[in-house]
Amino acid sequence: MSLPFEIRDVEPEVTEDVWKVFPKRKDGFVYAGPKKYFFFSKYRHQAPHYFDLELRPDDIWLVTFPRTGTTWTQEMLWLINNNLDYDGAKREGTGDRTKFLEYSVLWRDESIKEMLEKNKDDPAKLEAFREKIAPGYETLPKMKSPRHIKTHFPMSLLDPKLIDTCKVVYVARNPKDVAVSYFHLNKLLKDVGDHIEFSQYWDLFQRNLLHWTPFWSHVDEAWRLKDHKNMLFLFYEDMKKDLPAAIRKTADFLGKSLTEEQVSQLDEYLQIDNFRKQPSMQMEDRATVKDGEQGFYRKGVSGDWRNYFTPELNEKADAWIREQEKHTEVRFQY
């Protein structure tokens, strides 16, 4: 099918700037749509299939910019929608219960070859890996309903029928904490050069040269749909302040009824120290975390950005934020 938006190559001089921070991404980058969403080049040939994905009315979609509490929220959604089936959550990994739609776009061909070679003598692991990195449009048709789907695509790059067909939950988080958490994830996955400082990473974030940026357009597209009956818009900072309230709000949105005891039980399960210990939360396919290191699930706090922004960088960031706020009603807590 033909897409209703253009995909074009990122300018060579811009690509060179990104390569300085992401030296392994020699496959290049593309812009998508009029807002120039930034993606690895693999997105180009997969994009039509994501846009044309067959929707089911009972699908539950979680749409977020990366590092906004996505996995935390997806576990909350799945448990509420599956009548607090904690045993089921323990038996099956969170990535198997909630499909990451465009996970395949992130994988470099070299990394895929390495993993295939590593597991060549273990047919079960080999098949599991192939299934995990297969594009969502290939694996989702095989999933039983109700399907849980997460994506970092902005609303404008998804089927416009999505919001009228399925329940959509969007979670937003302040850009300073997002960038710090995103930086640590890229460090963990060895995507960012060892010598790269956070200030260099923030420069790419602010210039909309990280995967799935521009951040502000991403959030604003969902914000403009916040009053639609099928959209639940949540702020990460509100969830941290009062998770039971977020649980009740989400249950109501999904048409589920929870007792106060059930709300309390789920709140305890989702507390970050308990959450990261769950076997189904472990990320074993791309990152090896040594004892004492922070893994995929970091601190789970608000305001950690203060430990990374110098006064000069913070002044630069605040000026950028004030400029972006002229074009949206979204306001964050920092």
Rosetta silent file (secondary structure, phi, psi, omega in degrees, C-alpha in Angstrom):
SEQUENCE: MSLPFEIRDVEPEVTEDVWKVFPKRKDGFVYAGPKKYFFFSKYRHQAPHYFDLELRPDDIWLVTFPRTGTTWTQEMLWLINNNLDYDGAKREGTGDRTKFLEYSVLWRDESIKEMLEKNKDDPAKLEAFREKIAPGYETLPKMKSPRHIKTHFPMSLLDPKLIDTCKVVYVARNPKDVAVSYFHLNKLLKDVGDHIEFSQYWDLFQRNLLHWTPFWSHVDEAWRLKDHKNMLFLFYEDMKKDLPAAIRKTADFLGKSLTEEQVSQLDEYLQIDNFRKQPSMQMEDRATVKDGEQGFYRKGVSGDWRNYFTPELNEKADAWIREQEKHTEVRFQY
SCORE:     score description
SCORE:     0.000 S_00000001
   1 L     0.000  156.511  175.761    0.000    0.000    0.000 S_00000001
   2 L   -91.463  139.835 -178.965    1.038    3.619   -0.435 S_00000001
   3 L   -85.033  149.590  177.135    1.502    5.666    2.710 S_00000001
   4 L   -83.282   12.865  177.079   -0.236    9.010    3.267 S_00000001
   5 L  -142.929  159.704 -176.022    3.073   10.475    4.394 S_00000001
   6 L   -92.923  145.034  171.474    6.577   10.697    2.964 S_00000001
   7 E  -120.108  124.111 -178.052    9.669    8.840    4.183 S_00000001
   8 E  -137.798  159.824 -178.873   12.979   10.353    3.145 S_00000001
   9 E   -68.833  145.767  173.335   16.644   10.017    3.993 S_00000001
  10 L   -73.144  143.741 -177.849   18.215   12.168    6.676 S_00000001
  11 L   -57.723  142.461 -177.777   20.730   14.669    5.290 S_00000001
  12 H   -55.266  -41.361 -178.439   24.345   13.345    5.135 S_00000001
  13 H   -68.554  -32.259  176.345   25.726   16.087    7.373 S_00000001
  14 H   -71.595  -42.049  177.366   23.043   15.402    9.992 S_00000001
  15 H   -56.685  -40.749  178.750   23.701   11.674    9.773 S_00000001
  16 H   -61.326  -38.870  178.304   27.358   12.349   10.515 S_00000001
  17 H   -63.265  -41.528 -178.992   26.375   14.211   13.695 S_00000001
  18 H   -68.787  -38.870 -179.799   24.259   11.277   14.867 S_00000001
  19 H   -61.968  -26.688  178.618   27.006    8.762   14.091 S_00000001
  20 H   -63.714  -29.868  179.571   29.316   10.608   16.471 S_00000001
  21 H   -96.000  -36.645 -178.643   27.007    9.542   19.318 S_00000001
  22 L  -115.831   74.511 -172.862   25.723    6.269   17.802 S_00000001
  23 L   -65.132  -19.112 -177.684   28.818    4.866   16.052 S_00000001
  24 L   -88.030  -11.754 -174.474   27.260    1.455   15.391 S_00000001
  25 L   -86.855   59.179 -177.747   24.207    2.731   13.498 S_00000001
  26 L   -77.540   -0.335  177.370   25.858    2.704   10.090 S_00000001
  27 L   -77.104  -11.147  175.375   22.595    1.586    8.485 S_00000001
  28 L    90.581 -177.687 -171.812   21.474    5.224    8.390 S_00000001
  29 E  -141.928  158.589  177.831   18.312    7.123    9.294 S_00000001
  30 E  -135.387  158.497  169.367   15.070    8.415    7.789 S_00000001
  31 E  -103.023  143.801  177.567   12.450   11.078    8.468 S_00000001
  32 E  -126.758  128.988  175.029    8.763   10.125    8.386 S_00000001
  33 L    77.242  171.812 -177.606    5.847   12.474    7.819 S_00000001
  34 L   -64.762  -23.130  178.929    5.647   16.266    7.846 S_00000001
  35 L   -88.057    0.277  173.992    6.836   16.419   11.460 S_00000001
  36 L    58.382   53.571  173.525    9.990   14.516   10.467 S_00000001
  37 E   -64.111  137.765 -169.657    9.843   11.677   12.965 S_00000001
  38 E   -99.345  126.133 -178.247   13.316   10.179   13.181 S_00000001
  39 E  -140.051  160.214  168.951   13.880    6.439   12.616 S_00000001
  40 E   -67.622  152.738 -170.523   16.523    3.912   11.720 S_00000001
  41 L   -61.324  -24.372 -179.728   16.473    3.190    8.005 S_00000001
  42 L   -59.176  -23.462 -179.951   14.903   -0.258    8.476 S_00000001
  43 H   -60.560  -31.037 -171.874   11.617    1.537    9.164 S_00000001
  44 H   -54.249  -51.146 -175.073   11.258    2.521    5.496 S_00000001
  45 H   -83.914  -14.234  178.432   10.255   -0.871    4.109 S_00000001
  46 H   -91.917  -21.104 -173.143    8.294   -1.946    7.212 S_00000001
  47 H   -52.849  -46.505 -178.488    6.239    1.245    7.577 S_00000001
  48 H   -59.006  -34.329 -178.913    3.387    0.358    5.173 S_00000001
  49 H   -72.151  -35.366  175.804    2.717   -2.874    7.051 S_00000001
  50 H   -66.615  -41.287 -177.289    2.535   -1.107   10.417 S_00000001
  51 H   -68.388  -30.676 -174.578    0.162    1.488    9.025 S_00000001
  52 L  -100.132   16.767 -177.993   -2.065   -1.156    7.415 S_00000001
  53 L   -60.923  135.087  178.236   -2.213   -3.471   10.438 S_00000001
  54 L   -72.550  125.989 -178.187   -5.587   -5.153   10.905 S_00000001
  55 L   -95.797  150.552  172.986   -7.207   -3.865   14.092 S_00000001
  56 L  -118.189  139.546 -176.617   -9.519   -5.735   16.460 S_00000001
  57 L   -58.147  -26.353 -178.865  -12.119   -3.858   18.538 S_00000001
  58 L   -97.268   10.194  172.713  -10.925   -5.469   21.772 S_00000001
  59 L   -62.751  142.855  171.460   -7.239   -4.579   21.229 S_00000001
  60 E  -113.702  118.413 -177.637   -5.665   -2.568   24.038 S_00000001
  61 E  -107.260  134.071  172.615   -2.979   -0.180   22.746 S_00000001
  62 E  -113.092  115.172 -177.965   -0.326    1.509   24.850 S_00000001
  63 E  -113.386  124.488 -178.097    1.245    4.422   22.970 S_00000001
  64 E  -148.899  158.060  160.996    4.225    6.204   24.528 S_00000001
  65 L   -79.368  149.028 -178.063    7.446    7.985   23.817 S_00000001
  66 L   -55.738  148.243  172.941   10.309    5.773   25.111 S_00000001
  67 L    67.566   36.817  178.434   11.237    5.824   28.810 S_00000001
  68 L  -113.222   19.804 -176.662    7.942    7.198   30.085 S_00000001
  69 L    89.805   28.395 -174.185    7.060    4.223   32.278 S_00000001
  70 H   -61.059  -53.677 -175.714    5.944    2.092   29.330 S_00000001
  71 H   -66.991  -37.252  175.524    6.697   -1.375   30.732 S_00000001
  72 H   -57.212  -48.985 -177.496    5.372   -0.370   34.154 S_00000001
  73 H   -70.218  -37.713 -178.363    2.098    0.767   32.578 S_00000001
  74 H   -64.306  -33.524  177.829    1.794   -2.214   30.235 S_00000001
  75 H   -69.957  -40.002  175.914    1.943   -4.568   33.206 S_00000001
  76 H   -60.573  -46.109 -179.126   -0.755   -2.556   34.973 S_00000001
  77 H   -61.260  -47.413 -176.426   -2.941   -2.637   31.855 S_00000001
  78 H   -62.987  -43.953 -178.004   -2.523   -6.363   31.286 S_00000001
  79 H   -65.861  -42.177  178.931   -3.300   -7.281   34.874 S_00000001
  80 H   -64.130  -44.285 -176.873   -6.380   -5.068   35.055 S_00000001
  81 H   -74.255  -15.698  178.662   -7.699   -6.327   31.732 S_00000001
  82 L  -113.573   32.052  171.598   -6.991   -9.952   32.717 S_00000001
  83 L    54.978   42.270  176.226   -8.715   -9.839   36.088 S_00000001
  84 L    54.898   48.965  179.684   -5.481   -9.614   38.101 S_00000001
  85 L   -82.191   79.222 -178.233   -4.108  -12.913   36.856 S_00000001
  86 H   -65.657  -35.009  178.935   -0.811  -12.753   38.760 S_00000001
  87 H   -64.355  -41.748  177.800   -0.071  -16.415   38.118 S_00000001
  88 H   -64.285  -36.496  178.724   -0.419  -15.839   34.381 S_00000001
  89 H   -66.781  -32.150  179.374    1.865  -12.820   34.627 S_00000001
  90 H   -76.832  -32.544 -176.720    4.525  -14.941   36.320 S_00000001
  91 H   -72.890  -33.820 -171.418    4.285  -17.768   33.787 S_00000001
  92 L  -123.339  133.890 -179.091    4.681  -15.633   30.681 S_00000001
  93 L   -59.568  149.817 -178.716    7.108  -12.776   30.039 S_00000001
  94 H   -60.738  -32.680  178.815    5.698   -9.295   29.774 S_00000001
  95 H   -70.990  -20.413  176.006    7.031   -9.034   26.208 S_00000001
  96 H   -84.384  -31.355 -179.830    5.047  -12.121   25.241 S_00000001
  97 H   -81.544  -31.691  177.485    1.839  -10.839   26.801 S_00000001
  98 E  -123.311  113.901 -175.333    2.168   -7.332   25.351 S_00000001
  99 E   -79.389  127.180  174.053    3.627   -7.202   21.847 S_00000001
 100 E   -82.474  105.256 -168.377    6.119   -4.415   21.104 S_00000001
 101 L   -52.706  -52.351 -170.474    4.863   -3.542   17.633 S_00000001
 102 L  -108.435   27.008 -178.657    8.030   -2.150   15.994 S_00000001
 103 H   -55.198  -34.581 -177.413   10.731   -3.934   18.008 S_00000001
 104 H   -62.071  -27.398 -177.927   12.170   -5.327   14.768 S_00000001
 105 H   -65.608  -27.800 -173.156   13.058   -1.821   13.560 S_00000001
 106 H   -78.474  -21.769 -171.284   15.587   -1.404   16.376 S_00000001
 107 L   -82.035  124.347  172.744   17.741   -4.422   15.595 S_00000001
 108 L   -74.949  146.520 -179.816   20.900   -3.921   13.580 S_00000001
 109 H   -57.855  -36.521 -179.954   21.626   -6.721   11.096 S_00000001
 110 H   -63.711  -40.383 -179.859   24.984   -7.304   12.781 S_00000001
 111 H   -67.672  -37.305  177.734   23.330   -7.834   16.160 S_00000001
 112 H   -63.013  -44.456  178.847   20.837  -10.271   14.655 S_00000001
 113 H   -60.970  -40.748  179.337   23.670  -12.293   13.123 S_00000001
 114 H   -61.960  -44.296 -179.230   25.466  -12.356   16.468 S_00000001
 115 H   -68.226  -37.939  178.248   22.392  -13.647   18.290 S_00000001
 116 H   -65.099  -40.490  178.454   21.687  -16.280   15.633 S_00000001
 117 H   -67.000  -41.868 -178.796   25.273  -17.499   15.866 S_00000001
 118 H   -61.018  -36.216 -174.341   25.173  -17.475   19.670 S_00000001
 119 L  -106.954   15.031 -173.180   22.028  -19.653   19.773 S_00000001
 120 L   -61.513  -24.694 -178.670   22.647  -21.822   16.703 S_00000001
 121 L   -96.686    6.488  179.908   22.959  -24.981   18.822 S_00000001
 122 L  -126.594   90.775 -175.979   19.790  -24.333   20.806 S_00000001
 123 H   -54.935  -37.421 -178.354   16.718  -24.675   18.529 S_00000001
 124 H   -65.988  -46.367  178.829   14.297  -23.517   21.229 S_00000001
 125 H   -66.134  -37.281 -179.640   16.230  -20.305   21.937 S_00000001
 126 H   -62.999  -44.496  179.739   16.738  -19.736   18.241 S_00000001
 127 H   -67.381  -40.132  179.169   13.017  -19.973   17.523 S_00000001
 128 H   -63.303  -39.926  179.222   12.158  -17.767   20.511 S_00000001
 129 H   -66.090  -45.769  179.143   14.607  -15.117   19.308 S_00000001
 130 H   -60.198  -39.023  178.692   13.265  -15.162   15.764 S_00000001
 131 H   -66.753  -39.139 -176.840    9.743  -14.809   17.083 S_00000001
 132 H   -65.951  -38.502 -175.908   10.750  -11.929   19.358 S_00000001
 133 H   -95.915    2.410  175.896   12.353   -9.843   16.612 S_00000001
 134 L   -67.517  143.220  178.656    9.775  -10.595   13.949 S_00000001
 135 L   -56.469  144.238 -178.075    7.807   -7.480   12.937 S_00000001
 136 H   -58.214  -31.391 -179.189    4.606   -7.014   14.907 S_00000001
 137 H   -69.269  -14.973  175.439    2.495   -7.121   11.759 S_00000001
 138 H   -90.865  -35.420 -175.030    3.632  -10.738   11.296 S_00000001
 139 H   -91.727  -30.120 -176.926    3.143  -11.946   14.871 S_00000001
 140 H   -60.931  -39.071  178.435    0.060  -10.009   15.970 S_00000001
 141 H   -59.221  -21.617 -179.771   -2.371  -11.908   13.704 S_00000001
 142 H   -84.460  -15.301 -175.504   -1.374  -15.077   15.589 S_00000001
 143 L   -75.867  143.462  175.803   -2.185  -13.613   19.025 S_00000001
 144 L   -76.471  150.975  175.719   -5.396  -14.483   20.800 S_00000001
 145 L   -83.755  150.453   -1.261   -7.798  -11.716   21.715 S_00000001
 146 L   -79.889  130.248 -179.465   -7.817   -9.502   23.609 S_00000001
 147 L   -82.484  142.173  172.037   -4.406   -8.464   22.309 S_00000001
 148 E  -109.794  126.146 -173.850   -2.204   -6.030   24.222 S_00000001
 149 E  -130.231  131.464  173.656    0.013   -3.943   21.940 S_00000001
 150 E  -117.809  148.069  178.219    2.592   -1.317   22.802 S_00000001
 151 E  -151.269  150.930  171.237    4.224    1.092   20.403 S_00000001
 152 L  -101.763    4.703  175.078    6.402    4.181   20.445 S_00000001
 153 L   -65.565  141.397  172.633    5.005    5.323   17.113 S_00000001
 154 L   -71.648  162.692 -175.759    3.174    8.663   17.330 S_00000001
 155 H   -59.320  -33.570 -175.955   -0.521    8.639   16.537 S_00000001
 156 H   -70.043  -15.856  179.288    0.013   10.205   13.093 S_00000001
 157 H  -102.085    7.376  175.645    2.059    7.224   11.888 S_00000001
 158 L  -109.294  162.420  179.257   -0.580    4.697   12.948 S_00000001
 159 L   -52.516  124.259 -179.434   -3.828    3.794   11.220 S_00000001
 160 L   -61.573  -16.851  178.048   -6.192    6.779   11.739 S_00000001
 161 L   -77.179   -9.933 -175.005   -8.978    4.270   12.467 S_00000001
 162 H   -55.322  -50.244 -173.801   -7.117    3.169   15.614 S_00000001
 163 H   -66.967  -24.909  178.443   -8.663    5.698   17.982 S_00000001
 164 H   -90.898  -10.421 -174.650  -12.207    4.896   16.819 S_00000001
 165 H  -106.637  -39.346 -170.986  -11.651    1.133   16.913 S_00000001
 166 L  -125.655  161.004  170.871   -9.540    0.341   19.979 S_00000001
 167 E   -76.149  132.562 -178.395   -8.843    1.527   23.502 S_00000001
 168 E  -126.314  127.389  174.189   -5.652    3.604   23.575 S_00000001
 169 E  -111.671  129.111  177.522   -3.652    4.561   26.678 S_00000001
 170 E  -118.846  133.172  177.633   -0.970    7.230   26.328 S_00000001
 171 E  -117.919  130.051  179.530    1.606    7.979   29.044 S_00000001
 172 E  -119.332  148.869 -179.100    3.660   11.191   29.030 S_00000001
 173 L  -141.028  151.354 -176.659    6.652   12.154   31.172 S_00000001
 174 L   -60.235  141.305 -171.625    8.670   15.349   31.431 S_00000001
 175 H   -63.905  -26.931  179.881   11.361   15.544   28.726 S_00000001
 176 H   -67.560  -47.685  178.196   14.299   16.042   31.090 S_00000001
 177 H   -67.574  -35.785  177.528   13.706   12.765   32.930 S_00000001
 178 H   -59.131  -48.485 -177.229   12.862   11.055   29.638 S_00000001
 179 H   -63.492  -40.557  178.903   16.191   12.081   28.096 S_00000001
 180 H   -63.172  -45.470 -179.026   18.203   10.940   31.149 S_00000001
 181 H   -67.640  -38.966  178.492   16.484    7.548   31.189 S_00000001
 182 H   -63.791  -41.116  177.769   16.802    7.174   27.408 S_00000001
 183 H   -58.595  -47.110 -178.963   20.515    7.986   27.652 S_00000001
 184 H   -66.944  -35.740  176.496   21.067    5.254   30.228 S_00000001
 185 H   -63.382  -46.361  179.231   19.127    2.735   28.137 S_00000001
 186 H   -64.236  -32.612  174.536   21.266    3.462   25.084 S_00000001
 187 H   -66.964  -44.949 -179.438   24.371    3.133   27.257 S_00000001
 188 H   -59.300  -40.898 -177.449   23.123   -0.180   28.629 S_00000001
 189 L   -86.912    6.115  176.905   22.501   -1.539   25.141 S_00000001
 190 L    62.518   24.742  177.372   25.917   -0.328   23.940 S_00000001
 191 L   -80.732  -29.895 -177.310   24.300    1.834   21.250 S_00000001
 192 L   -99.536  140.165  178.844   26.019    5.001   22.474 S_00000001
 193 L   -58.328  145.103 -176.689   29.780    5.411   22.414 S_00000001
 194 L   -59.995  -28.398 -175.079   31.500    4.927   25.790 S_00000001
 195 L   -86.788   -3.561 -173.166   32.992    8.417   25.653 S_00000001
 196 L   -75.614  131.249  176.579   29.671   10.192   25.069 S_00000001
 197 L   -92.575  159.128 -178.815   28.531   12.669   27.725 S_00000001
 198 H   -59.929  -36.357 -179.130   24.900   13.372   28.549 S_00000001
 199 H   -59.382  -35.422  177.389   25.171   16.921   27.166 S_00000001
 200 H   -68.968  -38.851  179.018   25.975   15.469   23.716 S_00000001
 201 H   -66.610  -44.696  178.446   23.007   13.142   23.964 S_00000001
 202 H   -59.299  -36.532  178.669   20.700   15.974   25.037 S_00000001
 203 H   -57.949  -43.318  177.513   21.807   17.945   21.978 S_00000001
 204 H   -67.879  -38.354  178.093   20.453   15.196   19.718 S_00000001
 205 H   -60.285  -47.047 -177.637   17.270   14.962   21.798 S_00000001
 206 H   -69.185  -30.342  178.671   16.658   18.697   21.486 S_00000001
 207 L   -86.598    5.631  178.409   17.436   18.629   17.751 S_00000001
 208 L    63.052   42.672 -178.010   14.911   15.791   17.251 S_00000001
 209 L  -121.232   29.905  169.860   17.619   13.341   16.176 S_00000001
 210 L  -115.508  152.529 -178.271   16.847   10.399   18.438 S_00000001
 211 L   -52.777  128.911  179.719   14.618    7.495   17.445 S_00000001
 212 L    81.324   -3.686  172.519   10.909    8.458   17.702 S_00000001
 213 L   -74.495  159.630   14.701   11.565   12.191   18.158 S_00000001
 214 L   -78.819  132.933 -178.226   10.340   14.948   17.945 S_00000001
 215 H   -58.010  -49.070 -173.272    9.242   14.479   21.537 S_00000001
 216 H   -66.812  -38.644  176.993    6.840   17.428   21.697 S_00000001
 217 H   -64.528  -40.577  179.270    4.947   16.516   18.532 S_00000001
 218 H   -56.102  -50.636 -178.239    4.652   12.945   19.783 S_00000001
 219 H   -68.625  -43.387 -175.203    3.027   14.028   23.048 S_00000001
 220 H   -64.157  -34.970  179.065    0.886   16.772   21.523 S_00000001
 221 H   -60.547  -40.680  178.204   -0.699   14.437   18.971 S_00000001
 222 H   -73.849  -39.680  179.898   -2.038   12.258   21.779 S_00000001
 223 H   -56.908  -38.541 -179.518   -2.951   15.251   23.965 S_00000001
 224 L   -68.755  -12.160  177.882   -5.240   16.564   21.221 S_00000001
 225 L  -107.201    8.437 -170.898   -7.158   13.276   21.420 S_00000001
 226 L   -63.054  -22.427 -179.219   -7.381   13.187   25.225 S_00000001
 227 L   -93.413   -0.385  176.302  -11.143   13.842   25.251 S_00000001
 228 L   -69.547  141.678 -175.924  -11.923   10.997   22.847 S_00000001
 229 L   -61.873  -22.726 -178.897  -13.863    8.227   24.572 S_00000001
 230 L   -98.205    8.413 -179.798  -11.236    5.674   23.530 S_00000001
 231 E  -115.558  129.267  170.519   -8.211    7.650   24.790 S_00000001
 232 E  -116.735  116.405 -178.603   -6.829    7.644   28.326 S_00000001
 233 E  -104.212  119.936 -178.677   -4.012   10.173   28.738 S_00000001
 234 E  -119.437  148.431  172.085   -1.842    9.675   31.827 S_00000001
 235 E  -104.551  132.665  179.021    1.138   11.552   33.212 S_00000001
 236 H   -55.755  -42.507 -177.722    3.977    9.487   34.666 S_00000001
 237 H   -62.595  -36.345  176.716    4.466   12.034   37.463 S_00000001
 238 H   -68.253  -38.249  178.560    0.823   11.664   38.526 S_00000001
 239 H   -63.656  -39.756  178.568    1.182    7.897   38.558 S_00000001
 240 H   -66.275  -36.141 -178.929    4.222    8.175   40.819 S_00000001
 241 H   -73.234  -38.105 -174.817    2.372   10.479   43.207 S_00000001
 242 L  -149.906   78.836 -178.540   -0.815    8.422   43.425 S_00000001
 243 H   -64.887  -40.350  177.751   -0.654    5.040   41.715 S_00000001
 244 H   -56.063  -37.594  177.942   -3.912    3.751   43.274 S_00000001
 245 H   -64.315  -40.136  178.177   -5.749    6.672   41.637 S_00000001
 246 H   -66.031  -37.959  178.011   -4.182    5.767   38.278 S_00000001
 247 H   -62.639  -46.383  179.436   -5.187    2.125   38.773 S_00000001
 248 H   -62.425  -43.291 -179.545   -8.811    3.109   39.473 S_00000001
 249 H   -62.542  -42.702 -179.900   -8.867    5.465   36.492 S_00000001
 250 H   -68.467  -41.707  178.049   -7.453    2.816   34.189 S_00000001
 251 H   -60.310  -43.103  178.613   -9.835    0.133   35.449 S_00000001
 252 H   -62.655  -41.822  179.604  -12.774    2.446   34.813 S_00000001
 253 H   -62.351  -37.189 -178.873  -11.478    3.188   31.303 S_00000001
 254 L   -87.087    0.389  178.969  -11.224   -0.556   30.563 S_00000001
 255 L    74.345   29.934 -179.670  -14.665   -1.239   32.014 S_00000001
 256 L  -111.482  148.346  179.558  -13.305   -3.243   34.949 S_00000001
 257 L  -113.354  125.444  179.776  -14.367   -3.090   38.580 S_00000001
 258 L  -121.459  140.500  173.434  -11.755   -3.435   41.342 S_00000001
 259 L   -77.614  165.118  177.617  -12.238   -3.556   45.099 S_00000001
 260 H   -62.768  -33.549  177.212  -10.044   -1.383   47.309 S_00000001
 261 H   -64.911  -41.061  178.995   -8.226   -4.533   48.406 S_00000001
 262 H   -67.364  -38.417  177.098   -7.479   -5.391   44.766 S_00000001
 263 H   -62.237  -44.370 -179.956   -6.281   -1.853   44.086 S_00000001
 264 H   -63.960  -40.463  179.863   -3.973   -2.056   47.095 S_00000001
 265 H   -64.249  -43.690  179.974   -2.642   -5.451   46.001 S_00000001
 266 H   -69.077  -36.848  176.388   -1.885   -4.199   42.477 S_00000001
 267 H   -59.064  -44.607  179.394   -0.308   -1.042   43.857 S_00000001
 268 H   -64.650  -42.712 -179.999    2.063   -3.166   45.950 S_00000001
 269 H   -60.748  -36.224 -174.218    2.896   -5.411   42.982 S_00000001
 270 H   -89.907   -2.024  174.653    3.762   -2.377   40.828 S_00000001
 271 L   -60.564  136.746 -166.990    6.039   -0.666   43.338 S_00000001
 272 H   -54.875  -40.807 -178.935    9.371   -0.361   41.532 S_00000001
 273 H   -66.080  -33.893  176.564   11.413   -2.513   43.939 S_00000001
 274 H   -77.970  -40.264 -174.988    8.844   -5.319   43.681 S_00000001
 275 H   -61.661  -47.682 -175.125    8.215   -4.780   39.977 S_00000001
 276 L   -70.043  -16.318 -179.938   11.821   -5.092   38.785 S_00000001
 277 L   -85.353  -12.459 -178.458   12.240   -8.382   40.715 S_00000001
 278 L   -63.826  131.813 -179.470    9.450  -10.136   38.835 S_00000001
 279 H   -54.423  -36.262 -177.498   10.880  -12.922   36.607 S_00000001
 280 H   -71.782  -10.455 -179.618    8.707  -11.761   33.702 S_00000001
 281 H   -91.204   -9.304 -174.367   10.323   -8.309   33.877 S_00000001
 282 L   -71.764  135.305  179.575   13.849   -9.513   33.223 S_00000001
 283 L  -105.231  105.774 -171.437   15.388   -8.396   29.967 S_00000001
 284 L  -111.956   -8.741 -170.654   17.774  -11.113   28.816 S_00000001
 285 L   -87.566  -28.535 -175.831   17.904  -10.781   25.056 S_00000001
 286 L  -122.066  -21.507 -174.676   19.862   -7.561   24.512 S_00000001
 287 L  -127.231  134.823  173.605   21.450   -6.473   27.787 S_00000001
 288 L  -108.770  114.365 -175.188   23.647   -8.280   30.276 S_00000001
 289 L  -104.374  123.675  178.835   23.511   -6.500   33.617 S_00000001
 290 L   -83.537  160.031  178.072   26.206   -7.162   36.175 S_00000001
 291 L   -55.566  132.795  177.907   25.620   -7.081   39.927 S_00000001
 292 L    91.555  -12.334  178.863   25.382   -3.512   41.151 S_00000001
 293 L   -89.954  153.116  173.102   24.551   -2.076   37.743 S_00000001
 294 L   -81.972  136.322 -178.389   21.276   -0.411   36.846 S_00000001
 295 L  -104.034 -152.007 -177.623   19.361   -2.383   34.262 S_00000001
 296 L   -57.313  -40.363  178.261   16.426   -1.790   31.959 S_00000001
 297 L   -97.592  107.577 -172.329   14.286   -0.697   34.913 S_00000001
 298 L   -85.966 -121.580 -173.280   16.232    2.104   36.552 S_00000001
 299 L   -84.061  -29.601 -178.081   15.217    4.243   39.522 S_00000001
 300 L    64.915   40.688 -178.448   11.563    4.756   38.687 S_00000001
 301 L  -127.521  166.459  173.075   11.587    8.271   40.139 S_00000001
 302 L  -105.625  143.237  176.209   10.775   11.803   39.041 S_00000001
 303 L    93.255    3.783  179.938   13.344   14.582   39.137 S_00000001
 304 H   -65.493  -16.368  179.756   16.484   12.490   38.580 S_00000001
 305 H   -57.368  -27.415 -178.200   17.372   14.915   35.757 S_00000001
 306 H   -60.573  -21.601 -179.981   18.820   17.285   38.392 S_00000001
 307 H   -84.232   -1.961 -174.001   21.782   14.927   38.710 S_00000001
 308 L  -126.610  -20.803 -178.585   22.679   15.297   35.022 S_00000001
 309 L   -93.839  118.833  171.431   21.928   18.860   33.937 S_00000001
 310 L   -70.647  163.716  177.142   24.589   21.454   34.598 S_00000001
 311 H   -55.012  -39.051 -179.036   23.284   25.011   35.194 S_00000001
 312 H   -68.457  -43.554 -179.740   24.250   25.904   31.619 S_00000001
 313 H   -67.948  -37.196  179.176   22.580   22.858   30.091 S_00000001
 314 H   -65.422  -38.573  177.726   19.487   23.377   32.221 S_00000001
 315 H   -63.283  -42.269  177.152   19.205   26.994   31.047 S_00000001
 316 H   -62.511  -44.105 -179.560   19.436   25.798   27.449 S_00000001
 317 H   -64.997  -42.458 -179.312   16.810   23.102   28.078 S_00000001
 318 H   -63.922  -38.235  177.647   14.407   25.500   29.808 S_00000001
 319 H   -63.994  -42.017  177.704   14.603   27.947   26.912 S_00000001
 320 H   -63.523  -43.448 -179.990   13.797   25.117   24.509 S_00000001
 321 H   -62.715  -44.157  179.113   10.898   23.929   26.676 S_00000001
 322 H   -60.691  -37.974  179.168    9.422   27.442   26.871 S_00000001
 323 H   -67.302  -41.651 -179.804    9.591   27.700   23.087 S_00000001
 324 H   -67.921  -32.792 -178.818    7.883   24.324   22.624 S_00000001
 325 H   -67.682  -14.298  176.537    5.137   25.222   25.100 S_00000001
 326 H   -69.634  -18.810 -173.208    4.020   27.990   22.745 S_00000001
 327 H  -111.607    6.369 -179.815    2.707   25.304   20.397 S_00000001
 328 L  -151.661  157.036  175.561    0.943   22.958   22.822 S_00000001
 329 L   -89.623   -4.883 -178.008   -1.239   22.996   25.927 S_00000001
 330 L   -68.388  130.633  175.880    0.800   20.156   27.495 S_00000001
 331 L  -131.498  133.685 -175.889    2.555   21.153   30.705 S_00000001
 332 L  -105.698  158.894  170.790    4.857   18.867   32.683 S_00000001
 333 L   -97.954  133.476 -177.529    5.884   18.553   36.301 S_00000001
 334 L  -113.708    0.000    0.000    9.633   18.613   36.822 S_00000001
